[in-house]
Amino acid sequence: MLIRNMRSSDIEFAYQCTHKEEWVGETEDVFESLLSFNPEGCFVAEKNTKKIGICVATKYRKNGFIGELVVIKEMRHHGYGSRLFQHAIDYLRSNHIRNIYLDADIDAVSLYKKYGFRKVTRSLRFVGKISGKKNLLVQPATQNDIDKICAIDTQLFGDDRSYFLRRRYQSFPDLCLVSKIKNTINGYIFGRPGIDVISIVPMAVLKDNVNPLELLQAFAHVVQNHPLRIGVLENNTDAAALFRSIRTLEEKDYCWRMLLGDSDQLGSNGKLYTIGSGAKG
């Protein structure tokens, strides 16, 4: 098996891999963003020149994520997925990444434990519609807002994912909302289209006087009753309780947020109500 770096010509194959797994949050735009952010961390596996799998290692300053690990169905149970996964770990370690995170399907937890990963918390998924309600304090973000949000998000998240926030604004500006009082940002919520859903990635509530449900309803008002997809870490108890309290949201099968490293604090700030994705946090 040959493992090489992904190219733009591989994006359709990568998308088809996740589409066949029914990962509704993944689109071609997702792979375009991952590839443009860090092409050295996007991998394609080949067997006899045939593409058989993909994996992505997202490298921030000190932390990394591994995701989008898929081997096509007819080539499974030959160890190819394990070799792809090890290749991604080796890449991140060679770039001095201290902590490596992933979201593991329940059936894969035992496999990742063999590589030294440990459970941190359950990574929950919700899908459904939310009744929209206009909020005069919530408006489309401006470029000036984005600059401020990127600085805030780096502090909250614990690493710099501003590339993805800026790209989200450039690609889907109508889905990037900010809540402000007297020109002070007290919340933000970003979205991107998936397959018949809009993923909320991310959502942050910065002030105690901001109602997170009202921020969510303002976003729902903009997307006009479109189904939403939301990911949240269960150890963020306020966020998990909020989404579980909304009866129109269905809680799907959960994953496990797992870690290879010492610090499990990345993305754990309670002001961050949603995660971005399993492949980039």
Rosetta blueprint (number, residue, H / E / L):
1 M L
2 L E
3 I E
4 R E
5 N E
6 M L
7 R L
8 S H
9 S H
10 D H
11 I H
12 E H
13 F H
14 A H
15 Y H
16 Q H
17 C H
18 T H
19 H H
20 K H
21 E L
22 E L
23 W L
24 V L
25 G L
26 E L
27 T L
28 E H
29 D H
30 V H
31 F H
32 E H
33 S H
34 L H
35 L H
36 S H
37 F H
38 N L
39 P H
40 E H
41 G H
42 C E
43 F E
44 V E
45 A E
46 E E
47 K E
48 N L
49 T L
50 K E
51 K E
52 I E
53 G E
54 I E
55 C E
56 V E
57 A E
58 T E
59 K E
60 Y L
61 R L
62 K L
63 N E
64 G E
65 F E
66 I E
67 G E
68 E E
69 L E
70 V E
71 V E
72 I L
73 K H
74 E H
75 M H
76 R L
77 H L
78 H L
79 G L
80 Y H
81 G H
82 S H
83 R H
84 L H
85 F H
86 Q H
87 H H
88 A H
89 I H
90 D H
91 Y H
92 L H
93 R H
94 S H
95 N L
96 H L
97 I L
98 R L
99 N E
100 I E
101 Y E
102 L E
103 D E
104 A E
105 D L
106 I H
107 D H
108 A H
109 V H
110 S H
111 L H
112 Y H
113 K H
114 K H
115 Y L
116 G L
117 F L
118 R E
119 K E
120 V E
121 T E
122 R E
123 S E
124 L E
125 R E
126 F E
127 V E
128 G E
129 K L
130 I L
131 S L
132 G L
133 K L
134 K L
135 N L
136 L L
137 L L
138 V E
139 Q E
140 P E
141 A L
142 T L
143 Q H
144 N H
145 D H
146 I H
147 D H
148 K H
149 I H
150 C H
151 A H
152 I H
153 D H
154 T H
155 Q H
156 L H
157 F H
158 G L
159 D L
160 D L
161 R L
162 S H
163 Y H
164 F H
165 L H
166 R H
167 R H
168 R H
169 Y H
170 Q H
171 S H
172 F L
173 P H
174 D H
175 L H
176 C E
177 L E
178 V E
179 S E
180 K E
181 I E
182 K L
183 N L
184 T E
185 I E
186 N E
187 G E
188 Y E
189 I E
190 F E
191 G E
192 R E
193 P E
194 G L
195 I L
196 D L
197 V L
198 I E
199 S E
200 I E
201 V E
202 P E
203 M E
204 A E
205 V E
206 L L
207 K L
208 D L
209 N L
210 V L
211 N L
212 P H
213 L H
214 E H
215 L H
216 L H
217 Q H
218 A H
219 F H
220 A H
221 H H
222 V H
223 V H
224 Q L
225 N L
226 H L
227 P L
228 L E
229 R E
230 I E
231 G E
232 V E
233 L E
234 E L
235 N L
236 N L
237 T H
238 D H
239 A H
240 A H
241 A H
242 L H
243 F H
244 R H
245 S H
246 I L
247 R L
248 T L
249 L E
250 E E
251 E E
252 K L
253 D L
254 Y L
255 C E
256 W E
257 R E
258 M E
259 L E
260 L E
261 G L
262 D L
263 S L
264 D L
265 Q L
266 L L
267 G L
268 S L
269 N L
270 G L
271 K L
272 L E
273 Y L
274 T L
275 I L
276 G L
277 S L
278 G L
279 A L
280 K L
281 G L
